[in-house]
Amino acid sequence: MTPNYTTSNPPLVTSEPHKDFSSNGKKYLDNQTVIEPFLPSEVSPTLTVAEAIAQMLFNLGVHSAFGIAGGAMASLWNALSNSQMQVLNFRHEAGAAFAAVEAYFASNCPTVVFTTAGPGITNALTGLFAARGEGAKVILLSACTSAPQRGRWAIQETSSYTLPSGGIFTSGALFNYAITVESAAQLPQIFRKLALGLAQPGGFVAHLSIPTAVQTSLVDGILWPQLDVEAYHITAQREKVAKSAELLFSEPFAIWVGFGARYAADEIYALAEKTGAAVMCSPRGKGIFPEDHPQFVGVTGLGGDASVITYMEKHRPARTLVLGTRLGEPTSFWSPTMVPAKGFVHVDIDPEVPGVAYPHAHTFPIQSDIKAYLEELLEHLPEKPFAIELLPNPQPEPIEAGSDYPVRPEVLMEAIQKIVVEGSDAIVLAECGNSFTWSTHCLRFTEPHRYRVSTGVGAMGHAVTGVVGAAQAKKGKAVAIVGDGAMLMNNEISTAVKYQIPAVWIVLNDARYNMCHQGMKILGLKGADAEIPATNFAMIARGMGAEGVGVLRESDLEAALQQALAANGPFVIDVVIDPDRPAPSGGRNKSLAAQGVKANGSNGANSIKTPAKQVSFPLV
């Protein structure tokens, strides 16, 4: 029979069609998911621990490994390289980790990051922190110092003498599961722990640390357990679904869509169409509900739309159904304007999420898979049709005629919308900073899985390196919209060249950390230097073996974008933009002010200077 398994975040994906359980030992969790376990059989005595781990991971659905090698993990690197996985050797461990995150989201297959000891591990931590925050499924394989050498100042010693054990080598806030492999006898239990973690809904980040000597030790006569993972089935009690239907359908309500609802796009569309509910989304939720739909009132939070505020002020709903978003600062700015008259019905697979962002607002919490909840909620629709209200929609801000040079960012976004978003199926990633706000505010998506931003960690370097993982996993175009600061911080153009991965970088080149520069100016803070020496990224790209073009004029944008999409390998478009065009990030500045960022205004040492002119984003 077919298992009754639902998840808003399928952990593993293969190209195989849906099948029922069978006697071959495979476990099919849903129509996209399959875990292929080792059957109970004796492992050859000539198999090393490193080789067994590589084989184990492939059988758990890992098809790609991203990282940088080193002497301490030479045997593990060799085992990965000779396995069925594709191994991609990067230029920096952080870049490898970010690429692994985006490869997961592009394919729904868990990924591996591999590093050597010491700095290899610490370099990867930011990307792994992002993996945990974004809800990815990523496994770190690292080397550590063998037991006899610990405390003796080995090269790049990695032990409790040199690194804190808590948090890096133990389960906690960073890793859902972490262990040091001291013996081959641990492998069956590790295999089962990983299988359980990868089968759960939501993210899973693990760390296997393997001492150098253990990597080459032989696996002698060990039996792999047959995988018997119980299907995770997180659904709300029927009574709670019925109660939520009573709360929602009695009065006008809104739907607030987050990234955790990305596998429930059809159900969200059906609910909106049948109830006339207004729909808004978080920055990470763009495209789950079509942004050109008449019931879509806009994107909330950083880079969001003024139409959302218009809706909340003039058409305030009785309640808002929140689906798969934590409502954190990038999504809501914790603005009281976003609180509906009678509170929230908040659905999430994590029971700790509902009520956290707005602790004083009434919240009816439901722990459930989003898709499963909506399927049942739709059964409670009242017979009488809902009245359809004329709602405010996001309106593109008119672009006035101007000089052809330098390029205005809003004109660049208009070209990207036409050529990349509407003219291709490329995944679009936006880097943090002004790239995030311009992209989120200006681009419009009508389908899920096309737009990726990081709102939790929001690390510079995420998109400029993650685009390589996204393109590799998609086996097609992925486009990163990035700033010059991020490109200088960490890019993996060389890696893309090595493997001829068709990643595209569109660089907003303004010779500044411009979100910092503009934000400080708006807040009235003076004296901080955010300037960057002018850089020719097209020349750098060509020097690395990629294609690259520089764009100085707005009239050349579309041709450059078309050239990049037509290229077979990596491509960099270096766009010199007007640095003084105010980015749509005013809400972020007000949020910082509310959290205690003060300016030396004219009314006293602790006063906040109000900008003479509002930027385009509403100060929510």
Backbone torsions as a table, in degrees:
resi	resn	phi	psi	omega
1	MET	NA	162.3	178.6
2	THR	-83.7	130.3	-178.3
3	PRO	-68.6	148.8	178.9
4	ASN	-92.8	84.1	-175.2
5	TYR	-125.5	129.3	176.0
6	THR	-131.4	141.7	175.0
7	THR	-155.3	142.3	177.2
8	SER	-83.5	2.1	-176.2
9	ASN	-146.2	75.7	-176.1
10	PRO	-54.6	124.9	-172.7
11	PRO	-76.6	-32.6	-175.5
12	LEU	-133.9	143.9	-179.8
13	VAL	-138.0	135.0	168.3
14	THR	-127.3	175.1	179.9
15	SER	-84.7	-0.5	-178.0
16	GLU	-71.6	146.6	177.4
17	PRO	-72.3	168.7	178.5
18	HIS	-64.1	135.8	177.2
19	LYS	-135.9	162.3	174.3
20	ASP	-85.0	172.7	171.7
21	PHE	-59.1	145.7	175.5
22	SER	-146.0	177.2	-174.4
23	SER	-82.2	3.5	-177.5
24	ASN	-81.6	0.0	175.6
25	GLY	91.2	-5.0	179.0
26	LYS	-78.6	146.6	179.4
27	LYS	-115.2	112.1	179.9
28	TYR	-99.0	120.0	-173.5
29	LEU	-94.4	-32.0	172.2
30	ASP	-162.4	-170.5	-173.2
31	ASN	-74.8	3.5	176.1
32	GLN	-124.3	-1.5	-163.9
33	THR	-126.0	132.5	174.5
34	VAL	-147.2	132.1	171.8
35	ILE	-109.6	127.7	179.9
36	GLU	-106.0	98.9	-174.8
37	PRO	-81.6	163.5	165.8
38	PHE	-70.9	134.3	171.4
39	LEU	-79.2	157.7	179.0
40	PRO	-60.0	110.3	178.7
41	SER	-158.5	153.1	-177.8
42	GLU	-78.4	132.1	180.0
43	VAL	-80.2	142.3	-180.0
44	SER	-59.3	136.3	179.3
45	PRO	-61.9	-17.4	-179.2
46	THR	-85.4	-4.0	179.5
47	LEU	-77.8	129.7	176.7
48	THR	-85.4	165.7	176.8
49	VAL	-58.8	-43.1	-179.9
50	ALA	-60.6	-44.2	179.5
51	GLU	-66.8	-38.2	179.0
52	ALA	-64.9	-39.8	179.3
53	ILE	-65.3	-43.0	178.6
54	ALA	-60.9	-44.2	178.7
55	GLN	-65.0	-41.1	179.4
56	MET	-60.1	-45.5	-177.2
57	LEU	-66.8	-39.5	178.0
58	PHE	-62.7	-40.0	179.4
59	ASN	-71.5	-14.9	174.2
60	LEU	-89.9	3.8	174.8
61	GLY	101.5	6.1	178.7
62	VAL	-82.9	122.5	-178.4
63	HIS	-114.1	-11.1	-177.1
64	SER	-137.9	142.3	177.0
65	ALA	-129.1	134.1	-175.1
66	PHE	-123.3	129.4	178.7
67	GLY	173.5	-165.4	178.6
68	ILE	-136.2	136.2	-175.7
69	ALA	-87.7	178.4	177.2
70	GLY	-174.6	167.9	-175.5
71	GLY	-58.2	-37.7	-175.7
72	ALA	-68.6	-20.5	-179.9
73	MET	-122.9	28.9	-178.1
74	ALA	-58.6	-43.0	-178.5
75	SER	-67.2	-38.9	178.9
76	LEU	-67.2	-42.4	177.9
77	TRP	-60.7	-43.8	179.5
78	ASN	-62.3	-41.4	-179.7
79	ALA	-65.6	-42.3	177.3
80	LEU	-62.3	-43.6	-176.0
81	SER	-65.4	-27.0	-179.8
82	ASN	-101.2	10.8	177.1
83	SER	-92.0	-174.8	178.0
84	GLN	-82.3	-3.8	177.2
85	MET	-76.8	151.2	169.1
86	GLN	-84.8	125.4	-178.5
87	VAL	-107.7	124.1	-179.3
88	LEU	-115.3	120.7	-177.8
89	ASN	-93.3	117.2	-173.7
90	PHE	-97.1	-177.9	-178.8
91	ARG	-102.6	-16.8	177.4
92	HIS	-152.1	141.1	-176.3
93	GLU	-63.5	-33.6	177.6
94	ALA	-63.9	-42.1	177.3
95	GLY	-61.6	-40.4	178.3
96	ALA	-62.5	-41.5	-178.7
97	ALA	-67.9	-43.8	177.7
98	PHE	-63.1	-39.6	178.3
99	ALA	-63.9	-38.4	178.0
100	ALA	-63.8	-38.8	177.8
101	VAL	-60.5	-50.3	-176.0
102	GLU	-73.7	-26.6	173.3
103	ALA	-65.9	-37.1	176.5
104	TYR	-61.4	-48.7	-176.7
105	PHE	-68.5	-26.8	179.2
106	ALA	-79.1	-21.9	-173.6
107	SER	-125.1	-19.3	-172.3
108	ASN	66.2	14.0	173.0
109	CYS	-95.8	134.9	175.0
110	PRO	-61.4	151.9	-176.6
111	THR	-127.2	164.4	179.0
112	VAL	-117.5	139.8	167.5
113	VAL	-112.9	131.9	177.9
114	PHE	-121.4	138.6	179.6
115	THR	-141.4	159.3	171.3
116	THR	-83.2	-172.4	-175.7
117	ALA	-74.0	171.0	171.7
118	GLY	59.4	-116.3	-176.0
119	PRO	-63.2	-22.9	175.3
120	GLY	-59.9	-43.1	179.6
121	ILE	-69.6	-50.7	-175.0
122	THR	-65.2	-32.7	177.2
123	ASN	-64.3	-30.6	-176.1
124	ALA	-84.0	-12.4	-168.9
125	LEU	-62.7	-37.4	-179.2
126	THR	-63.3	-43.7	178.0
127	GLY	-64.0	-35.4	178.4
128	LEU	-73.0	-34.5	173.5
129	PHE	-60.6	-41.4	176.3
130	ALA	-65.3	-39.6	178.1
131	ALA	-57.9	-43.8	179.3
132	ARG	-66.4	-43.9	-178.2
133	GLY	-67.8	-33.2	-178.0
134	GLU	-84.4	-15.0	-179.0
135	GLY	85.3	33.9	178.7
136	ALA	-89.2	167.3	174.2
137	LYS	-113.4	103.9	-173.8
138	VAL	-137.9	137.8	178.5
139	ILE	-118.3	124.0	175.3
140	LEU	-90.7	126.4	170.0
141	LEU	-108.3	119.6	-179.5
142	SER	-131.4	160.9	174.6
143	ALA	-97.7	150.8	172.4
144	CYS	-140.7	168.1	-175.5
145	THR	-69.7	137.1	179.3
146	SER	-67.4	151.4	-172.8
147	ALA	-52.5	-45.5	-177.4
148	PRO	-65.2	-21.5	-177.1
149	GLN	-97.1	-5.6	-175.3
150	ARG	-68.4	135.4	-179.6
151	GLY	83.2	5.9	-176.7
152	ARG	-112.3	16.1	179.4
153	TRP	60.3	51.4	172.3
154	ALA	-65.6	160.3	176.9
155	ILE	-61.3	128.6	-176.9
156	GLN	49.8	45.4	-177.7
157	GLU	-54.7	131.6	179.2
158	THR	-128.0	99.9	-177.9
159	SER	-160.5	-177.4	178.5
160	SER	-66.5	-12.8	176.5
161	TYR	-76.0	-25.2	-173.0
162	THR	-119.4	-21.3	-179.2
163	LEU	-133.9	146.2	176.5
164	PRO	-67.0	130.4	179.9
165	SER	-70.0	-41.9	-177.7
166	GLY	-64.1	124.6	176.4
167	GLY	96.4	-33.0	179.4
168	ILE	-99.0	-42.7	-177.6
169	PHE	-110.2	6.6	178.6
170	THR	-131.3	156.6	177.9
171	SER	-67.0	146.0	-179.0
172	GLY	172.1	-141.6	-175.2
173	ALA	-68.0	-29.8	-178.3
174	LEU	-90.4	-49.4	-176.7
175	PHE	-112.3	131.7	172.9
176	ASN	-67.0	-31.1	-179.7
177	TYR	-149.2	130.8	179.1
178	ALA	-145.0	140.5	-179.5
179	ILE	-157.1	148.8	171.2
180	THR	-98.6	125.6	-177.0
181	VAL	-86.2	104.1	-179.5
182	GLU	-99.2	-11.8	-176.4
183	SER	-155.3	147.9	176.0
184	ALA	-61.9	-25.1	-178.8
185	ALA	-64.5	-17.8	179.3
186	GLN	-78.1	-18.4	-169.0
187	LEU	-59.8	-43.1	179.6
188	PRO	-58.2	-40.9	-179.7
189	GLN	-70.8	-36.9	176.7
190	ILE	-63.1	-42.5	178.0
191	PHE	-56.9	-45.7	-178.7
192	ARG	-67.4	-40.5	179.2
193	LYS	-62.2	-43.2	179.6
194	LEU	-65.9	-41.4	179.2
195	ALA	-61.0	-43.0	178.2
196	LEU	-62.9	-44.0	-178.6
197	GLY	-65.5	-41.7	-178.7
198	LEU	-71.8	-24.1	-179.8
199	ALA	-82.5	-15.1	-177.1
200	GLN	-75.1	150.6	174.1
201	PRO	-68.9	153.8	-177.1
202	GLY	86.4	-169.9	-175.5
203	GLY	-83.5	167.3	177.0
204	PHE	-156.8	116.5	179.6
205	VAL	-121.1	123.1	-175.2
206	ALA	-125.0	161.1	178.5
207	HIS	-137.3	118.2	170.8
208	LEU	-107.7	114.1	177.2
209	SER	-101.3	122.5	-174.0
210	ILE	-119.7	112.1	177.5
211	PRO	-56.1	148.8	-175.5
212	THR	-55.5	-45.4	-177.9
213	ALA	-67.7	-34.5	-178.3
214	VAL	-68.7	-31.3	-178.0
215	GLN	-56.1	-35.6	-176.1
216	THR	-95.8	-3.6	179.2
217	SER	-69.1	151.3	-174.0
218	LEU	-87.6	146.5	174.5
219	VAL	-90.5	109.7	-168.3
220	ASP	-109.3	103.5	171.2
221	GLY	65.7	25.1	-177.5
222	ILE	-83.7	147.7	176.8
223	LEU	-105.4	128.1	174.0
224	TRP	-78.7	139.0	176.8
225	PRO	-74.7	148.6	171.8
226	GLN	-74.8	131.4	-178.6
227	LEU	-66.6	128.7	178.7
228	ASP	-139.4	65.5	-176.7
229	VAL	-83.9	122.5	175.1
230	GLU	-67.8	133.6	-179.4
231	ALA	-65.3	128.4	177.4
232	TYR	-74.7	130.0	-175.0
233	HIS	-139.5	81.6	-177.5
234	ILE	-91.9	102.1	176.3
235	THR	-131.6	151.1	-178.8
236	ALA	-74.5	156.3	173.3
237	GLN	-62.4	143.5	-178.5
238	ARG	-57.2	-34.8	-179.9
239	GLU	-64.6	-37.8	-179.8
240	LYS	-70.6	-38.0	177.1
241	VAL	-63.8	-43.5	179.2
242	ALA	-62.6	-40.6	179.0
243	LYS	-65.2	-41.6	179.1
244	SER	-64.4	-36.3	177.1
245	ALA	-63.6	-40.7	178.1
246	GLU	-62.0	-42.2	-179.5
247	LEU	-68.0	-40.7	-173.7
248	LEU	-78.9	-43.8	-168.7
249	PHE	-86.1	-1.9	179.5
250	SER	-80.9	-24.3	-177.1
251	GLU	-145.8	166.8	178.6
252	PRO	-57.3	134.8	-179.7
253	PHE	-134.3	164.1	177.8
254	ALA	-118.7	161.6	176.7
255	ILE	-119.5	126.9	179.4
256	TRP	-112.1	109.9	-170.5
257	VAL	-98.1	129.6	176.8
258	GLY	-116.4	175.5	-176.2
259	PHE	-59.4	-31.7	-179.8
260	GLY	-67.3	-9.0	179.6
261	ALA	-101.0	14.5	-170.4
262	ARG	-68.3	-18.1	177.4
263	TYR	-97.6	11.2	179.3
264	ALA	-121.0	29.4	-175.9
265	ALA	-60.1	-41.7	-178.1
266	ASP	-64.8	-41.8	-178.7
267	GLU	-68.6	-38.4	177.3
268	ILE	-63.7	-42.6	179.0
269	TYR	-61.1	-44.6	-179.2
270	ALA	-64.2	-42.5	179.9
271	LEU	-62.6	-43.8	-179.7
272	ALA	-65.0	-45.5	-178.1
273	GLU	-62.7	-37.5	-174.9
274	LYS	-84.7	-14.7	-178.4
275	THR	-116.6	-15.4	-176.4
276	GLY	73.8	13.1	-177.9
277	ALA	-64.8	143.0	171.0
278	ALA	-70.2	145.2	-179.8
279	VAL	-125.1	131.5	172.3
280	MET	-130.7	163.7	-177.0
281	CYS	-140.8	159.0	173.0
282	SER	-76.4	166.6	176.2
283	PRO	-56.3	-38.9	178.8
284	ARG	-75.3	-14.0	-177.6
285	GLY	-93.6	7.0	-178.1
286	LYS	-58.9	132.0	175.8
287	GLY	93.7	-16.7	178.3
288	ILE	-62.2	-41.4	168.9
289	PHE	-111.7	133.2	-173.3
290	PRO	-56.8	129.2	-177.1
291	GLU	-76.8	-5.6	175.6
292	ASP	-100.9	7.7	-179.3
293	HIS	-76.9	140.6	-178.1
294	PRO	-62.8	-18.0	178.2
295	GLN	-92.3	-1.5	178.5
296	PHE	-83.8	118.9	-176.5
297	VAL	-98.5	-6.2	171.8
298	GLY	134.1	175.9	177.1
299	VAL	-91.9	137.3	179.6
300	THR	-96.2	163.1	170.6
301	GLY	78.6	-148.1	-172.0
302	LEU	-64.4	120.7	-177.8
303	GLY	79.3	12.2	-172.5
304	GLY	-78.8	-168.3	-170.7
305	ASP	-109.9	141.7	176.5
306	ALA	-64.2	-25.5	-178.9
307	SER	-63.0	-27.4	176.6
308	VAL	-63.4	-44.6	-180.0
309	ILE	-66.3	-40.5	176.0
310	THR	-57.8	-44.3	179.0
311	TYR	-62.1	-48.8	-176.2
312	MET	-66.7	-28.6	-179.0
313	GLU	-85.7	-34.3	-174.3
314	LYS	-105.9	-18.6	-178.0
315	HIS	-132.2	37.8	-170.9
316	ARG	-52.2	122.1	-178.4
317	PRO	-76.3	159.9	175.2
318	ALA	-68.1	-43.9	179.8
319	ARG	-141.8	160.8	174.8
320	THR	-123.8	128.5	174.6
321	LEU	-86.9	112.4	-177.5
322	VAL	-98.7	125.8	-174.1
323	LEU	-123.8	104.4	169.6
324	GLY	69.8	36.6	172.6
325	THR	-139.5	144.5	179.6
326	ARG	-81.2	-7.9	-178.5
327	LEU	57.9	34.3	179.1
328	GLY	-71.6	-176.1	-175.6
329	GLU	-54.7	-45.5	-178.7
330	PRO	-64.8	-21.6	-178.1
331	THR	-95.0	-33.8	-172.1
332	SER	-129.5	-17.9	-169.4
333	PHE	54.7	14.6	-177.9
334	TRP	54.3	30.9	-176.1
335	SER	-72.2	130.6	176.4
336	PRO	-63.7	-21.2	177.6
337	THR	-60.5	-28.3	-175.8
338	MET	-84.8	-1.2	179.8
339	VAL	-85.9	120.4	179.0
340	PRO	-70.8	168.6	-172.9
341	ALA	-57.5	-41.2	-175.1
342	LYS	-116.0	11.0	172.2
343	GLY	101.3	-166.1	-171.5
344	PHE	-111.6	148.1	158.4
345	VAL	-107.8	111.8	-168.1
346	HIS	-116.1	118.2	-177.4
347	VAL	-110.9	128.7	179.2
348	ASP	-158.7	152.8	176.4
349	ILE	-74.8	-19.3	178.5
350	ASP	-95.7	114.8	-176.4
351	PRO	-67.9	-14.2	-179.2
352	GLU	-85.6	-8.6	-175.2
353	VAL	-76.5	-51.2	-176.0
354	PRO	-58.4	131.9	175.9
355	GLY	91.5	-9.0	-176.2
356	VAL	-74.7	-47.8	-175.5
357	ALA	-67.9	-36.9	-179.2
358	TYR	-124.3	74.9	-174.6
359	PRO	-64.6	-21.5	-177.7
360	HIS	-93.7	-6.5	178.5
361	ALA	-89.7	145.6	177.3
362	HIS	-67.4	126.8	-178.1
363	THR	-130.7	126.1	172.7
364	PHE	-97.1	103.1	-172.7
365	PRO	-87.0	143.9	176.0
366	ILE	-137.2	122.0	174.2
367	GLN	-92.3	115.4	-178.3
368	SER	-168.5	155.6	163.8
369	ASP	-62.3	136.3	-174.3
370	ILE	-64.1	-46.9	-177.6
371	LYS	-61.7	-46.3	-179.3
372	ALA	-63.4	-40.4	178.5
373	TYR	-62.0	-47.1	-176.7
374	LEU	-66.6	-36.4	177.3
375	GLU	-58.6	-41.4	179.4
376	GLU	-76.4	-37.8	179.7
377	LEU	-60.4	-38.2	-178.7
378	LEU	-63.2	-20.3	177.5
379	GLU	-75.5	-12.9	-177.4
380	HIS	-100.8	9.3	-179.0
381	LEU	-60.5	134.6	178.1
382	PRO	-67.9	156.0	-178.1
383	GLU	-68.5	-34.6	-178.6
384	LYS	-76.1	127.0	-179.5
385	PRO	-63.3	149.2	177.4
386	PHE	-80.4	148.4	174.8
387	ALA	-72.7	136.3	179.7
388	ILE	-93.7	122.5	-176.7
389	GLU	-99.6	143.9	174.7
390	LEU	-75.6	119.2	-171.0
391	LEU	-112.0	152.6	173.0
392	PRO	-70.6	142.6	179.5
393	ASN	-123.5	156.7	175.0
394	PRO	-62.0	132.3	180.0
395	GLN	-116.2	128.3	176.9
396	PRO	-62.4	133.6	-179.8
397	GLU	-75.1	130.5	-176.9
398	PRO	-60.4	138.1	178.4
399	ILE	-102.3	114.4	-178.6
400	GLU	-75.5	156.0	176.1
401	ALA	-62.2	140.2	-178.9
402	GLY	-151.5	-178.0	178.4
403	SER	-69.0	154.4	-175.9
404	ASP	-75.3	-15.5	-176.1
405	TYR	-139.2	139.7	-8.7
406	PRO	-76.5	174.9	-176.6
407	VAL	-73.9	128.9	173.9
408	ARG	-79.6	134.4	-176.9
409	PRO	-56.9	-36.5	-179.2
410	GLU	-67.5	-29.8	175.7
411	VAL	-71.3	-39.4	175.6
412	LEU	-59.6	-45.4	-179.9
413	MET	-63.0	-37.1	177.9
414	GLU	-61.7	-40.3	178.3
415	ALA	-69.3	-40.0	178.3
416	ILE	-63.6	-40.8	177.8
417	GLN	-57.7	-46.3	-176.0
418	LYS	-70.1	-49.6	-170.5
419	ILE	-85.5	-44.0	-173.4
420	VAL	-91.3	-53.8	-175.0
421	VAL	-69.4	-51.7	-176.7
422	GLU	-87.8	-22.3	-175.0
423	GLY	-101.1	3.9	179.7
424	SER	-153.0	176.2	175.1
425	ASP	-108.1	20.3	-176.8
426	ALA	-63.3	143.8	168.1
427	ILE	-73.2	137.5	179.1
428	VAL	-114.1	125.2	176.2
429	LEU	-115.0	142.2	177.0
430	ALA	-120.6	131.9	178.2
431	GLU	-73.1	160.7	175.7
432	CYS	-68.1	166.3	-176.8
433	GLY	93.7	-156.3	-178.1
434	ASN	-63.4	-26.3	175.4
435	SER	-58.9	-41.1	178.2
436	PHE	-61.6	-50.1	-173.6
437	THR	-70.1	-41.9	177.7
438	TRP	-62.6	-45.7	-176.9
439	SER	-66.6	-47.1	-177.8
440	THR	-64.1	-38.5	-176.4
441	HIS	-75.8	-37.3	-169.9
442	CYS	-98.5	-32.6	-175.3
443	LEU	-83.9	147.1	-179.2
444	ARG	-127.7	130.4	-178.3
445	PHE	-119.9	145.7	-178.6
446	THR	-115.1	5.8	178.5
447	GLU	-147.9	153.2	-179.2
448	PRO	-75.0	169.8	174.2
449	HIS	68.6	19.2	177.8
450	ARG	-106.4	-20.3	-171.8
451	TYR	-127.9	132.9	-179.1
452	ARG	-133.2	125.2	169.8
453	VAL	-136.4	156.8	175.8
454	SER	-104.3	121.0	-178.9
455	THR	-111.0	-12.5	-179.6
456	GLY	-84.8	-72.1	178.6
457	VAL	-75.3	-44.5	178.4
458	GLY	58.1	45.4	-176.4
459	ALA	-80.0	134.0	168.6
460	MET	-62.4	137.5	-177.0
461	GLY	100.6	-8.7	-178.4
462	HIS	-67.9	-52.9	-176.4
463	ALA	-75.6	-36.4	-177.1
464	VAL	-65.6	-23.1	175.8
465	THR	-105.8	-34.0	179.8
466	GLY	-62.3	-28.2	-179.4
467	VAL	-60.9	-29.6	178.4
468	VAL	-68.0	-43.0	177.6
469	GLY	-65.9	-39.8	180.0
470	ALA	-63.9	-45.4	-179.5
471	ALA	-67.3	-38.5	179.4
472	GLN	-64.1	-44.5	-177.9
473	ALA	-71.9	-36.4	179.7
474	LYS	-74.4	-22.1	-172.1
475	LYS	56.9	41.5	-179.6
476	GLY	-169.6	-168.8	-172.5
477	LYS	-68.8	136.7	166.3
478	ALA	-135.0	137.0	-173.2
479	VAL	-120.5	127.4	177.6
480	ALA	-108.1	126.8	174.4
481	ILE	-99.6	113.6	-166.7
482	VAL	-137.3	163.7	174.2
483	GLY	-95.2	164.8	179.2
484	ASP	-67.4	-32.5	178.2
485	GLY	-61.8	-43.4	179.3
486	ALA	-67.0	-39.3	179.4
487	MET	-64.0	-34.1	177.4
488	LEU	-75.9	-26.8	-177.5
489	MET	-73.6	-45.8	-174.0
490	ASN	-169.8	112.6	172.2
491	ASN	-133.7	160.6	-178.7
492	GLU	-123.0	42.6	176.9
493	ILE	-59.9	-43.7	-178.9
494	SER	-60.4	-39.8	177.7
495	THR	-63.8	-43.4	179.0
496	ALA	-62.6	-36.8	177.5
497	VAL	-64.7	-44.4	-177.9
498	LYS	-57.3	-42.2	-175.8
499	TYR	-103.9	6.0	-179.1
500	GLN	50.5	50.7	177.5
501	ILE	-86.1	128.9	-172.5
502	PRO	-81.3	56.1	176.6
503	ALA	-83.0	146.0	178.4
504	VAL	-124.9	131.3	175.0
505	TRP	-110.4	126.6	171.7
506	ILE	-109.9	110.1	-171.8
507	VAL	-98.1	121.8	172.1
508	LEU	-83.8	95.9	-170.2
509	ASN	-97.0	103.1	-179.4
510	ASP	-127.6	10.0	176.9
511	ALA	56.9	35.6	178.5
512	ARG	-152.0	155.8	155.8
513	TYR	-82.8	86.6	-160.9
514	ASN	-78.6	-27.0	174.2
515	MET	-64.0	-40.8	177.5
516	CYS	-65.3	-45.8	-178.2
517	HIS	-61.5	-50.5	-177.6
518	GLN	-69.5	-38.5	179.3
519	GLY	-63.4	-43.0	178.3
520	MET	-62.3	-39.2	-179.6
521	LYS	-65.1	-44.5	-179.3
522	ILE	-65.6	-36.9	179.1
523	LEU	-77.0	-7.3	178.7
524	GLY	81.0	17.1	179.6
525	LEU	-93.9	132.0	-173.4
526	LYS	-124.8	156.1	172.3
527	GLY	102.7	-17.0	-179.6
528	ALA	-82.6	140.8	-174.9
529	ASP	-101.8	115.9	178.7
530	ALA	-116.6	16.8	-178.0
531	GLU	-78.5	149.9	176.7
532	ILE	-127.9	137.9	174.9
533	PRO	-58.0	140.6	-179.1
534	ALA	-58.1	137.1	-175.6
535	THR	-130.5	139.4	177.2
536	ASN	-99.2	95.4	-175.4
537	PHE	-75.8	-26.6	175.7
538	ALA	-64.4	-40.4	178.2
539	MET	-66.9	-40.7	177.8
540	ILE	-61.3	-43.9	-179.9
541	ALA	-60.0	-46.0	-179.9
542	ARG	-65.3	-35.4	176.9
543	GLY	-64.3	-24.7	178.2
544	MET	-91.3	-6.4	179.1
545	GLY	102.3	3.1	175.4
546	ALA	-92.6	170.6	171.6
547	GLU	-87.3	146.9	179.7
548	GLY	-154.4	139.4	175.4
549	VAL	-132.4	146.8	173.9
550	GLY	-99.8	140.7	179.1
551	VAL	-122.7	119.7	178.7
552	LEU	-106.4	-22.1	-172.0
553	ARG	-122.9	144.3	180.0
554	GLU	-60.9	-32.5	-178.3
555	SER	-68.0	-13.8	-179.2
556	ASP	-99.9	-0.2	-172.9
557	LEU	-64.7	-51.4	-173.9
558	GLU	-62.7	-39.9	179.4
559	ALA	-63.8	-41.0	179.3
560	ALA	-65.1	-42.3	178.9
561	LEU	-64.5	-42.0	178.0
562	GLN	-64.2	-38.1	177.7
563	GLN	-64.1	-40.8	179.7
564	ALA	-65.7	-41.5	-179.8
565	LEU	-69.5	-27.0	-179.6
566	ALA	-82.3	-17.8	-176.7
567	ALA	-69.3	149.6	179.4
568	ASN	-84.7	-27.1	-177.4
569	GLY	-115.5	-162.9	-178.7
570	PRO	-67.6	148.6	-173.1
571	PHE	-146.6	135.5	178.3
572	VAL	-119.0	127.6	173.9
573	ILE	-109.8	112.9	-176.6
574	ASP	-98.0	104.9	-174.0
575	VAL	-106.4	116.3	176.0
576	VAL	-79.1	110.5	-175.0
577	ILE	-106.1	161.4	176.2
578	ASP	-70.6	113.3	-175.2
579	PRO	-72.2	-13.4	-174.4
580	ASP	-98.3	0.8	174.7
581	ARG	-70.6	121.5	-175.9
582	PRO	-69.4	123.0	179.6
583	ALA	-73.1	152.5	-179.1
584	PRO	-77.4	69.4	-175.7
585	SER	-131.4	23.9	-176.6
586	GLY	-61.3	-33.1	179.4
587	GLY	-61.9	-35.2	177.4
588	ARG	-64.1	-40.9	-179.2
589	ASN	-65.5	-40.6	178.2
590	LYS	-67.5	-36.7	178.5
591	SER	-63.1	-42.3	176.9
592	LEU	-61.7	-42.0	179.1
593	ALA	-61.7	-40.7	179.8
594	ALA	-66.0	-25.7	179.9
595	GLN	-88.0	1.0	173.0
596	GLY	115.1	3.6	175.3
597	VAL	-72.6	118.4	-174.2
598	LYS	-112.1	153.1	175.6
599	ALA	-116.7	156.9	176.4
600	ASN	-88.0	78.1	-177.8
601	GLY	-83.8	-179.6	-175.2
602	SER	-77.1	-12.3	-176.6
603	ASN	-99.4	15.1	178.5
604	GLY	136.7	167.2	-173.3
605	ALA	-65.6	-28.3	-175.2
606	ASN	-110.6	15.2	-178.1
607	SER	-81.6	158.9	177.1
608	ILE	-107.6	125.5	-179.0
609	LYS	-82.1	122.6	179.1
610	THR	-82.5	129.7	179.9
611	PRO	-63.8	145.1	-178.3
612	ALA	-66.4	-31.5	-177.6
613	LYS	-130.7	132.0	178.7
614	GLN	-71.0	144.2	170.4
615	VAL	-79.1	175.7	-168.5
616	SER	-68.3	-28.2	-178.8
617	PHE	-78.5	137.3	-179.7
618	PRO	-64.6	141.4	178.8
619	LEU	-79.5	80.1	-178.3
620	VAL	-90.0	NA	NA
